[in-house]
């Protein structure tokens, strides 16, 4: 029988008849008897009762391995249950009567409840690029081509860079050190820069900073530390002149106007992608607002672990220590849980709408998706398909394409202003 142990949780109590169990045990012991090695008897020649006595534990394990998955599968087929997580099997019991019983706990798919989703109102961002945005991008490009010239004939001034070794001191004790750190001197934005104005190579200067709120090490947030700065070099940033020669150095452009036009096109493409992403996010946010159903806790937990793994990798790349990241796992999980729930809701909503609207992915759709992906990655299409087939990822790609088509359907039927 089936018990409802939660809104989406079910427990199936399964009993396997004694005659079925007996038949399986006979087959198992027949196989064991051929290989059985019992003291005093040649291999495969021991009496049946001794074989059953010596190998009862192994036989029962094999019985459970064969019978439990089979009867569990038959039970969910018969009841029309669609589990979404791996089952938890417990209380396996082989009674003296020969009856085998066990329990299966699982989570089932939710019944998606959503209000009418055609005609959702969203706003479309424009992809117009202003002249000042082009100028800003060109300015950033100049910055990336800047040269940093070592200065020896004067002390450091505002706008200079210093290459230094830094030691953080808290309550008279060093807590952190960095070698060959680059610092930009900007007294208008950073008070800590002021003591470094006028420094030369070989100087040692001290300044005070307050440890920021950002970062995993919560116990040190807001504390004031002394920075002991050992100046190695003073450098001045030299920007390249903005002219036709600069355009030629940057890329295959005949002149500065050609560079500006290329930058403008890149910005327009980026803005268009961002605008498309914004509309996708709006339609999904509205869709979630129109829905009212729970999502399986087991799937939320799996998605939460994925998000946590991504966040941990990002923090590690930002330079945070593993032990500091580990201390924040509970806090991070609390912050990411809402995202995990939302993402699982979106998954079931898109699946529901795709089914209701008969949205599917044809082989031609899949081929185009592979071709586009191969182009983006700069790899051979045939090799990419082989890789996906080997790793079992073609179904994932088909699912992503179905979701993308469903979002396009929603956008085609939305009220966009």
Phi, psi and omega in degrees: 000168184241131176251143174266107184260000178185174183302324179237012181253139180227149173237124178254123176263116187245135176236126179260122183305149184300323182292328177290316179299316181299319179297318179293319180296323178299314179298318182295314181290329175300318181290317180296319184302328180292334185246357188298136178238103183239134181308133178095354181226146175291154182303127178083004183246004182288149177300151185299319183296325177290320178301315181294327179288311184291325189247022182297320180296313180296322180295319180295320177300316179293323177300312181297321181297323182279314193276316187301307180300322182297311183287330174296314180298317179297322182294315182289330175294314182298320183272355180070030181272135178245090181291150181248350178228166178297139181289151172254114183258131184215173175052044175288124186220122175258107185282163179300331181288349182099352179288135177250125180234152175199165180243145177234121175255132182208169175246144183249166180292144178283156169274112185286123176245117182216140178288169180311129188252001175271139180088019177297135181270126176220162179250136180262124177286146178278160180244028180283133179256123181274159181301321182292334176289321176297316179298320179296319179294320177296321179298317177296324178296318177299318179301320182291340178258011181292151173253144180247107187264129178291129181255127180239347186260007177203161177282170181292142177228172179306134180095344178284168173244144173237138174262125190208166168259137183238139174232125176270131182238123179237123181054039177081002182240134176296131180244342181199143177226147178225141179253144174052044177279140176261128176238136174263136181269115180217088187291339181287336182245342188223105180299330182294345179286332189304314180294347182266350176294132181091359181285152176233169177303130181099344179287153172238120181239155177237143176215164183245139174224158174257128182297134187288163178287331179292146175115153185289337187279083188294329185292341182258359182300133176085354179281146179265131180235157175266132174258118175263111188251117177259109186283126177258316181214151171249130183233145177248135180276128179246114179274144177290151177293144181270095183208186182298325180296321177298317179300320179292324179292323183290319182193195182275067179243140181286328184204180183295323179298322178296320177296315181298320180295319179294319178297319180298317179297319178297318179295320179296319178296318179295319179294323179295316178298317181294320179296318178297318179295321179297316180293322176300314181297320179298314183295323180288321177299315180296321180298316178297320178298328181279354185258159176210090176199157178272157175245151183300130182298326180297320178289323176299317180297319179295315180294324178298320178296323178296314180296322180295319179298317179297316181296317179299318178295320180295317179296320178297320179293335178279356174103003180286143181286150182301318182294327178287322178294318181300325181293339186258010185299320180295315179297315181297320179298318179299319181290325186271346185300316181300322178295319180296317179298314181298316182296323178289326176297316179300318180303310182290325178296313180294322177297317180297313182292320178300320178292316182295324183262007179055046178269124181224169179248118179278168176298327178293319176301316182294320179297319178294322179295318178296317180298317179295318180294319179297321179295316179297321182276347181070036180237165179290134184300317181297318180293324179294317178298316179300319179295317180295319180294319180296320183269359179068035185255359180295323178296323177297319179294320178297320178297315180298321179293323178294319177296318180297319179294325179292319177296319178297322176299315180297319179293321178297333181255011180270165173258101185259127180241000000 
